[in-house]
């Protein structure tokens, strides 16, 4: 059974304001939990992709965090490394998590269930981050090819998100 059956399937994407409010008011047992959530929000990666990430896949510069995700799961493509500006809210938490991970070890050394529960405490379920980031990219005017390059998703998978954006814009055009 899909995880969204508990909360009901979300089709309205989260915006930055909702993300910041959750990060500020939510319960995080450990500092790395905040970093985990922030990286999910910014990258639209799967929980499993974050959980397998090792320290060596990241590079932290004075301006950004660069993450070489590698081959994406579920028949996904190998994408170019993703970059998150250090000026983004909670990017410092991501940098902290990377910095305080030993060489060769996973940055987020918890189980898939723990990862899911970290998200559940504040933001319903992990796929909500994917829905939000991908939909918001399309709302901001990024092309299908650009979003595909970021996410590694197939064109068929991206059609769903494009449809959500088109329906939203169609409704707004009635003003």
ChimeraX commands (.cxc) that place a marker at each C-alpha (Angstrom):
marker #1 position 0.00,0.00,0.00 radius 0.5
marker #1 position 1.44,3.43,-0.88 radius 0.5
marker #1 position 2.58,5.60,2.04 radius 0.5
marker #1 position 0.22,8.41,1.08 radius 0.5
marker #1 position -2.81,6.32,2.06 radius 0.5
marker #1 position -2.35,7.49,5.66 radius 0.5
marker #1 position -2.64,11.22,4.91 radius 0.5
marker #1 position -4.43,11.07,1.57 radius 0.5
marker #1 position -2.64,11.77,-1.68 radius 0.5
marker #1 position -1.29,15.32,-1.85 radius 0.5
marker #1 position -1.62,17.14,-5.17 radius 0.5
marker #1 position -1.05,20.71,-3.98 radius 0.5
marker #1 position 2.70,21.37,-3.79 radius 0.5
marker #1 position 4.39,22.75,-0.70 radius 0.5
marker #1 position 5.81,26.24,-1.08 radius 0.5
marker #1 position 8.88,27.73,0.56 radius 0.5
marker #1 position 6.79,29.36,3.28 radius 0.5
marker #1 position 5.28,26.01,4.34 radius 0.5
marker #1 position 8.70,24.38,4.23 radius 0.5
marker #1 position 10.28,27.07,6.42 radius 0.5
marker #1 position 7.39,26.93,8.89 radius 0.5
marker #1 position 7.69,23.15,9.21 radius 0.5
marker #1 position 11.44,23.36,9.66 radius 0.5
marker #1 position 11.05,25.98,12.35 radius 0.5
marker #1 position 8.20,24.36,14.31 radius 0.5
marker #1 position 8.74,20.66,13.58 radius 0.5
marker #1 position 10.28,18.11,15.89 radius 0.5
marker #1 position 13.75,16.89,14.91 radius 0.5
marker #1 position 15.41,14.45,17.32 radius 0.5
marker #1 position 18.87,15.00,15.83 radius 0.5
marker #1 position 20.55,17.76,13.86 radius 0.5
marker #1 position 21.09,15.43,10.89 radius 0.5
marker #1 position 17.31,14.99,10.67 radius 0.5
marker #1 position 16.93,18.64,9.66 radius 0.5
marker #1 position 19.64,18.23,7.04 radius 0.5
marker #1 position 17.88,15.13,5.72 radius 0.5
marker #1 position 14.59,17.00,5.31 radius 0.5
marker #1 position 16.26,20.04,3.70 radius 0.5
marker #1 position 18.11,17.87,1.18 radius 0.5
marker #1 position 14.88,16.05,0.30 radius 0.5
marker #1 position 13.08,19.36,-0.19 radius 0.5
marker #1 position 15.74,20.95,-2.39 radius 0.5
marker #1 position 16.63,17.94,-4.53 radius 0.5
marker #1 position 13.39,15.98,-4.99 radius 0.5
marker #1 position 15.42,12.81,-4.56 radius 0.5
marker #1 position 14.02,9.59,-3.18 radius 0.5
marker #1 position 14.62,8.72,0.48 radius 0.5
marker #1 position 16.67,5.70,-0.64 radius 0.5
marker #1 position 18.90,7.93,-2.78 radius 0.5
marker #1 position 19.67,10.10,0.25 radius 0.5
marker #1 position 20.20,7.15,2.55 radius 0.5
marker #1 position 22.81,5.56,0.27 radius 0.5
marker #1 position 24.75,8.83,-0.20 radius 0.5
marker #1 position 28.30,8.76,1.13 radius 0.5
marker #1 position 30.45,11.69,2.17 radius 0.5
marker #1 position 32.59,11.43,-0.99 radius 0.5
marker #1 position 29.57,12.14,-3.20 radius 0.5
marker #1 position 29.38,15.68,-1.80 radius 0.5
marker #1 position 31.56,18.72,-2.22 radius 0.5
marker #1 position 31.00,21.80,-0.08 radius 0.5
marker #1 position 32.47,25.03,-1.44 radius 0.5
marker #1 position 32.22,28.53,0.00 radius 0.5
marker #1 position 29.09,29.12,-2.15 radius 0.5
marker #1 position 27.32,25.80,-2.64 radius 0.5
marker #1 position 26.88,22.14,-1.89 radius 0.5
marker #1 position 27.38,19.87,-4.89 radius 0.5
marker #1 position 25.97,16.36,-4.72 radius 0.5
marker #1 position 26.77,13.66,-7.25 radius 0.5
marker #1 position 23.66,11.54,-6.73 radius 0.5
marker #1 position 24.78,8.84,-9.15 radius 0.5
marker #1 position 22.37,6.62,-11.05 radius 0.5
marker #1 position 18.83,7.33,-9.98 radius 0.5
marker #1 position 16.63,4.54,-8.69 radius 0.5
marker #1 position 13.57,3.04,-10.40 radius 0.5
marker #1 position 15.01,3.08,-13.93 radius 0.5
marker #1 position 16.16,6.67,-13.56 radius 0.5
marker #1 position 19.00,8.25,-15.45 radius 0.5
marker #1 position 22.41,9.29,-14.19 radius 0.5
marker #1 position 21.99,13.01,-13.64 radius 0.5
marker #1 position 24.57,15.77,-13.48 radius 0.5
marker #1 position 25.59,16.69,-9.91 radius 0.5
marker #1 position 22.96,18.80,-8.13 radius 0.5
marker #1 position 23.92,22.08,-6.54 radius 0.5
marker #1 position 22.33,23.84,-3.59 radius 0.5
marker #1 position 23.44,27.38,-2.76 radius 0.5
marker #1 position 24.74,27.71,0.79 radius 0.5
marker #1 position 22.58,30.83,1.06 radius 0.5
marker #1 position 19.45,28.62,0.90 radius 0.5
marker #1 position 17.63,28.17,4.20 radius 0.5
marker #1 position 18.96,25.15,6.11 radius 0.5
marker #1 position 21.75,24.49,3.60 radius 0.5
marker #1 position 24.10,25.06,6.54 radius 0.5
marker #1 position 22.49,22.02,8.21 radius 0.5
marker #1 position 23.25,19.93,5.12 radius 0.5
marker #1 position 26.86,21.17,5.10 radius 0.5
marker #1 position 27.14,20.34,8.82 radius 0.5
marker #1 position 25.88,16.79,8.23 radius 0.5
marker #1 position 28.42,16.28,5.44 radius 0.5
marker #1 position 31.28,17.81,7.43 radius 0.5
marker #1 position 30.63,15.59,10.46 radius 0.5
marker #1 position 30.48,12.33,8.52 radius 0.5
marker #1 position 33.57,10.14,8.36 radius 0.5
marker #1 position 35.14,9.25,5.03 radius 0.5
marker #1 position 33.48,6.29,3.38 radius 0.5
marker #1 position 30.38,6.49,5.57 radius 0.5
marker #1 position 26.81,7.38,4.72 radius 0.5
marker #1 position 25.82,10.96,5.54 radius 0.5
marker #1 position 22.43,9.79,6.80 radius 0.5
marker #1 position 23.08,6.48,8.58 radius 0.5
marker #1 position 19.51,5.53,9.34 radius 0.5
marker #1 position 17.08,2.98,7.95 radius 0.5
marker #1 position 14.44,3.66,5.33 radius 0.5
marker #1 position 11.75,3.41,8.01 radius 0.5
marker #1 position 13.53,5.99,10.18 radius 0.5
marker #1 position 13.88,8.28,7.14 radius 0.5
marker #1 position 10.17,7.97,6.46 radius 0.5
marker #1 position 9.32,8.67,10.12 radius 0.5
marker #1 position 11.54,11.78,10.20 radius 0.5
marker #1 position 9.49,13.15,7.31 radius 0.5
marker #1 position 6.17,11.96,8.72 radius 0.5
marker #1 position 6.58,13.93,11.95 radius 0.5
marker #1 position 6.47,17.23,10.08 radius 0.5
marker #1 position 5.66,16.89,6.37 radius 0.5
marker #1 position 3.31,13.90,5.86 radius 0.5
marker #1 position 5.30,11.64,3.51 radius 0.5
marker #1 position 8.55,11.78,1.48 radius 0.5
marker #1 position 6.97,11.87,-1.99 radius 0.5
marker #1 position 5.41,15.22,-1.05 radius 0.5
marker #1 position 8.89,16.75,-1.48 radius 0.5
marker #1 position 9.21,15.29,-4.98 radius 0.5
marker #1 position 5.76,16.53,-5.94 radius 0.5
marker #1 position 6.54,19.99,-4.56 radius 0.5
marker #1 position 10.00,20.47,-6.08 radius 0.5
marker #1 position 9.10,19.13,-9.52 radius 0.5
marker #1 position 5.80,21.03,-9.71 radius 0.5
marker #1 position 7.45,24.23,-8.48 radius 0.5
marker #1 position 10.22,23.86,-11.09 radius 0.5
marker #1 position 7.54,23.71,-13.80 radius 0.5
marker #1 position 5.64,26.65,-12.27 radius 0.5
marker #1 position 8.90,28.65,-12.36 radius 0.5
marker #1 position 9.17,28.01,-16.11 radius 0.5
marker #1 position 11.86,25.31,-16.26 radius 0.5
marker #1 position 11.49,23.05,-19.30 radius 0.5
marker #1 position 10.75,19.33,-19.30 radius 0.5
marker #1 position 14.32,18.64,-20.46 radius 0.5
marker #1 position 15.77,20.72,-17.62 radius 0.5
marker #1 position 13.60,19.08,-14.95 radius 0.5
marker #1 position 14.41,15.65,-16.41 radius 0.5
marker #1 position 18.10,16.47,-16.13 radius 0.5
marker #1 position 17.64,17.40,-12.44 radius 0.5
marker #1 position 15.42,14.46,-11.46 radius 0.5
marker #1 position 16.39,11.65,-13.82 radius 0.5
marker #1 position 12.69,10.89,-14.33 radius 0.5
marker #1 position 11.30,9.60,-17.61 radius 0.5
marker #1 position 9.24,11.84,-19.85 radius 0.5
marker #1 position 6.19,9.72,-19.05 radius 0.5
marker #1 position 6.66,10.30,-15.30 radius 0.5
marker #1 position 7.12,14.05,-15.82 radius 0.5
marker #1 position 3.86,14.31,-17.80 radius 0.5
marker #1 position 1.90,13.94,-14.56 radius 0.5
marker #1 position 3.63,16.96,-12.99 radius 0.5
marker #1 position 3.26,19.05,-16.15 radius 0.5
marker #1 position -0.46,18.24,-16.06 radius 0.5
marker #1 position -0.77,19.51,-12.48 radius 0.5
marker #1 position 0.91,22.77,-13.45 radius 0.5
marker #1 position -1.25,23.20,-16.55 radius 0.5
marker #1 position -4.46,22.66,-14.58 radius 0.5
marker #1 position -3.33,25.21,-11.97 radius 0.5
marker #1 position -2.48,27.78,-14.66 radius 0.5
marker #1 position -5.76,27.10,-16.48 radius 0.5
marker #1 position -7.69,27.80,-13.30 radius 0.5
marker #1 position -5.71,30.98,-12.64 radius 0.5
marker #1 position -6.46,32.18,-16.18 radius 0.5
marker #1 position -10.12,32.45,-15.23 radius 0.5
marker #1 position -9.41,35.50,-13.05 radius 0.5
marker link #1:1,2 radius 0.2
marker link #1:2,3 radius 0.2
marker link #1:3,4 radius 0.2
marker link #1:4,5 radius 0.2
marker link #1:5,6 radius 0.2
marker link #1:6,7 radius 0.2
marker link #1:7,8 radius 0.2
marker link #1:8,9 radius 0.2
marker link #1:9,10 radius 0.2
marker link #1:10,11 radius 0.2
marker link #1:11,12 radius 0.2
marker link #1:12,13 radius 0.2
marker link #1:13,14 radius 0.2
marker link #1:14,15 radius 0.2
marker link #1:15,16 radius 0.2
marker link #1:16,17 radius 0.2
marker link #1:17,18 radius 0.2
marker link #1:18,19 radius 0.2
marker link #1:19,20 radius 0.2
marker link #1:20,21 radius 0.2
marker link #1:21,22 radius 0.2
marker link #1:22,23 radius 0.2
marker link #1:23,24 radius 0.2
marker link #1:24,25 radius 0.2
marker link #1:25,26 radius 0.2
marker link #1:26,27 radius 0.2
marker link #1:27,28 radius 0.2
marker link #1:28,29 radius 0.2
marker link #1:29,30 radius 0.2
marker link #1:30,31 radius 0.2
marker link #1:31,32 radius 0.2
marker link #1:32,33 radius 0.2
marker link #1:33,34 radius 0.2
marker link #1:34,35 radius 0.2
marker link #1:35,36 radius 0.2
marker link #1:36,37 radius 0.2
marker link #1:37,38 radius 0.2
marker link #1:38,39 radius 0.2
marker link #1:39,40 radius 0.2
marker link #1:40,41 radius 0.2
marker link #1:41,42 radius 0.2
marker link #1:42,43 radius 0.2
marker link #1:43,44 radius 0.2
marker link #1:44,45 radius 0.2
marker link #1:45,46 radius 0.2
marker link #1:46,47 radius 0.2
marker link #1:47,48 radius 0.2
marker link #1:48,49 radius 0.2
marker link #1:49,50 radius 0.2
marker link #1:50,51 radius 0.2
marker link #1:51,52 radius 0.2
marker link #1:52,53 radius 0.2
marker link #1:53,54 radius 0.2
marker link #1:54,55 radius 0.2
marker link #1:55,56 radius 0.2
marker link #1:56,57 radius 0.2
marker link #1:57,58 radius 0.2
marker link #1:58,59 radius 0.2
marker link #1:59,60 radius 0.2
marker link #1:60,61 radius 0.2
marker link #1:61,62 radius 0.2
marker link #1:62,63 radius 0.2
marker link #1:63,64 radius 0.2
marker link #1:64,65 radius 0.2
marker link #1:65,66 radius 0.2
marker link #1:66,67 radius 0.2
marker link #1:67,68 radius 0.2
marker link #1:68,69 radius 0.2
marker link #1:69,70 radius 0.2
marker link #1:70,71 radius 0.2
marker link #1:71,72 radius 0.2
marker link #1:72,73 radius 0.2
marker link #1:73,74 radius 0.2
marker link #1:74,75 radius 0.2
marker link #1:75,76 radius 0.2
marker link #1:76,77 radius 0.2
marker link #1:77,78 radius 0.2
marker link #1:78,79 radius 0.2
marker link #1:79,80 radius 0.2
marker link #1:80,81 radius 0.2
marker link #1:81,82 radius 0.2
marker link #1:82,83 radius 0.2
marker link #1:83,84 radius 0.2
marker link #1:84,85 radius 0.2
marker link #1:85,86 radius 0.2
marker link #1:86,87 radius 0.2
marker link #1:87,88 radius 0.2
marker link #1:88,89 radius 0.2
marker link #1:89,90 radius 0.2
marker link #1:90,91 radius 0.2
marker link #1:91,92 radius 0.2
marker link #1:92,93 radius 0.2
marker link #1:93,94 radius 0.2
marker link #1:94,95 radius 0.2
marker link #1:95,96 radius 0.2
marker link #1:96,97 radius 0.2
marker link #1:97,98 radius 0.2
marker link #1:98,99 radius 0.2
marker link #1:99,100 radius 0.2
marker link #1:100,101 radius 0.2
marker link #1:101,102 radius 0.2
marker link #1:102,103 radius 0.2
marker link #1:103,104 radius 0.2
marker link #1:104,105 radius 0.2
marker link #1:105,106 radius 0.2
marker link #1:106,107 radius 0.2
marker link #1:107,108 radius 0.2
marker link #1:108,109 radius 0.2
marker link #1:109,110 radius 0.2
marker link #1:110,111 radius 0.2
marker link #1:111,112 radius 0.2
marker link #1:112,113 radius 0.2
marker link #1:113,114 radius 0.2
marker link #1:114,115 radius 0.2
marker link #1:115,116 radius 0.2
marker link #1:116,117 radius 0.2
marker link #1:117,118 radius 0.2
marker link #1:118,119 radius 0.2
marker link #1:119,120 radius 0.2
marker link #1:120,121 radius 0.2
marker link #1:121,122 radius 0.2
marker link #1:122,123 radius 0.2
marker link #1:123,124 radius 0.2
marker link #1:124,125 radius 0.2
marker link #1:125,126 radius 0.2
marker link #1:126,127 radius 0.2
marker link #1:127,128 radius 0.2
marker link #1:128,129 radius 0.2
marker link #1:129,130 radius 0.2
marker link #1:130,131 radius 0.2
marker link #1:131,132 radius 0.2
marker link #1:132,133 radius 0.2
marker link #1:133,134 radius 0.2
marker link #1:134,135 radius 0.2
marker link #1:135,136 radius 0.2
marker link #1:136,137 radius 0.2
marker link #1:137,138 radius 0.2
marker link #1:138,139 radius 0.2
marker link #1:139,140 radius 0.2
marker link #1:140,141 radius 0.2
marker link #1:141,142 radius 0.2
marker link #1:142,143 radius 0.2
marker link #1:143,144 radius 0.2
marker link #1:144,145 radius 0.2
marker link #1:145,146 radius 0.2
marker link #1:146,147 radius 0.2
marker link #1:147,148 radius 0.2
marker link #1:148,149 radius 0.2
marker link #1:149,150 radius 0.2
marker link #1:150,151 radius 0.2
marker link #1:151,152 radius 0.2
marker link #1:152,153 radius 0.2
marker link #1:153,154 radius 0.2
marker link #1:154,155 radius 0.2
marker link #1:155,156 radius 0.2
marker link #1:156,157 radius 0.2
marker link #1:157,158 radius 0.2
marker link #1:158,159 radius 0.2
marker link #1:159,160 radius 0.2
marker link #1:160,161 radius 0.2
marker link #1:161,162 radius 0.2
marker link #1:162,163 radius 0.2
marker link #1:163,164 radius 0.2
marker link #1:164,165 radius 0.2
marker link #1:165,166 radius 0.2
marker link #1:166,167 radius 0.2
marker link #1:167,168 radius 0.2
marker link #1:168,169 radius 0.2
marker link #1:169,170 radius 0.2
marker link #1:170,171 radius 0.2
marker link #1:171,172 radius 0.2
marker link #1:172,173 radius 0.2
marker link #1:173,174 radius 0.2
marker link #1:174,175 radius 0.2
view
